[in-house]
Amino acid sequence: MTEEIIYRGFLIYALSQLFPDFSIWFVLIISSILFSLAHTYQGFPNVIRTTIFGFFIAVLYIGLGSIIPLILFHFLVDYIAKIGEISEEKAESFQSINKNL
């Protein structure tokens, strides 16, 4: 929720007001890059993915004109990713148990 408010709700508006000569596409790219830099702890490949995801979300924000659907969408993406991590951990635990038997 905070990321959507900062990077979509505030940053896109602020950049477009501070630099009115910039195209909206350039503003979306800059906001997406800044969004991805906040995820550098995930490693370089995930920073690239996060940039693409951030750009997609930013385009949706412009198209929808609201951050509320984006907050829900971002939550679902993070939730599904977490479920995948839990499933992988369970599979790895199950495999290690089978190796020990």
Phi, psi and omega per residue, in radians:
M1 nan -0.790 -3.129
T2 -1.095 -0.725 -3.141
E3 -1.070 -0.718 -3.138
E4 -1.148 -0.714 3.134
I5 -1.135 -0.770 -3.087
I6 -1.277 -0.965 -2.961
Y7 -1.451 -0.472 3.098
R8 -1.810 -0.992 -3.064
G9 -1.106 -0.714 -3.091
F10 -1.718 -0.944 -2.948
L11 -1.121 -0.753 3.130
I12 -1.084 -0.775 3.110
Y13 -1.092 -0.829 -3.091
A14 -1.093 -0.808 3.138
L15 -1.101 -0.706 -3.137
S16 -1.210 -0.490 3.085
Q17 -1.399 -0.687 -3.133
L18 -1.246 -0.584 -3.098
F19 -2.215 1.262 -3.054
P20 -1.130 -0.316 3.126
D21 -1.419 -0.251 3.112
F22 -1.271 2.483 3.052
S23 -1.235 2.733 3.139
I24 -1.089 -0.559 -3.135
W25 -1.155 -0.687 3.106
F26 -1.156 -0.714 3.098
V27 -1.073 -0.741 3.129
L28 -1.133 -0.686 3.112
I29 -1.141 -0.789 3.127
I30 -1.072 -0.789 3.141
S31 -1.128 -0.595 3.115
S32 -1.203 -0.698 3.105
I33 -1.146 -0.772 3.109
L34 -1.104 -0.683 3.069
F35 -1.038 -0.772 -3.103
S36 -1.225 -0.554 3.130
L37 -1.134 -0.428 3.062
A38 -1.274 -0.141 -3.127
H39 -1.980 0.422 -3.116
T40 -1.121 -0.398 3.112
Y41 -1.113 -0.276 -3.135
Q42 -1.509 -0.059 -3.132
G43 1.644 2.791 -3.039
F44 -1.035 -0.802 3.137
P45 -1.015 -0.668 3.126
N46 -1.294 -0.446 3.053
V47 -1.142 -0.723 3.097
I48 -1.096 -0.819 3.107
R49 -1.062 -0.708 -3.133
T50 -1.170 -0.615 3.068
T51 -1.079 -0.801 -3.141
I52 -1.127 -0.796 3.109
F53 -1.060 -0.766 3.132
G54 -1.077 -0.693 3.114
F55 -1.144 -0.774 3.116
F56 -1.035 -0.801 3.123
I57 -1.115 -0.699 3.136
A58 -1.112 -0.718 3.090
V59 -1.110 -0.725 3.079
L60 -1.065 -0.699 3.123
Y61 -1.045 -0.801 3.126
I62 -1.117 -0.746 -3.121
G63 -1.181 -0.713 -3.088
L64 -1.518 -0.502 -3.129
G65 1.290 0.294 -3.131
S66 -2.602 2.549 3.089
I67 -1.615 -0.186 -3.079
I68 -1.082 -0.831 3.078
P69 -1.087 -0.532 3.139
L70 -1.230 -0.637 3.079
I71 -1.081 -0.784 3.117
L72 -1.124 -0.761 3.139
F73 -1.104 -0.801 3.137
H74 -1.083 -0.723 3.087
F75 -1.036 -0.805 -3.130
L76 -1.097 -0.731 3.118
V77 -1.077 -0.819 3.130
D78 -1.138 -0.686 -3.138
Y79 -1.134 -0.793 3.135
I80 -1.137 -0.687 3.093
A81 -1.079 -0.711 3.138
K82 -1.157 -0.693 3.086
I83 -1.067 -0.706 3.099
G84 -1.096 -0.688 3.107
E85 -1.125 -0.738 -3.140
I86 -1.130 -0.731 3.118
S87 -1.096 -0.722 3.105
E88 -1.114 -0.728 3.127
E89 -1.105 -0.725 3.119
K90 -1.135 -0.710 3.133
A91 -1.125 -0.739 3.116
E92 -1.129 -0.708 3.106
S93 -1.112 -0.739 3.134
F94 -1.117 -0.720 3.113
Q95 -1.137 -0.703 -3.137
S96 -1.206 -0.585 3.072
I97 -1.142 -0.758 3.141
N98 -1.134 -0.596 3.118
K99 -1.172 -0.584 -3.113
N100 -1.382 -0.270 3.137
L101 -1.429 nan nan
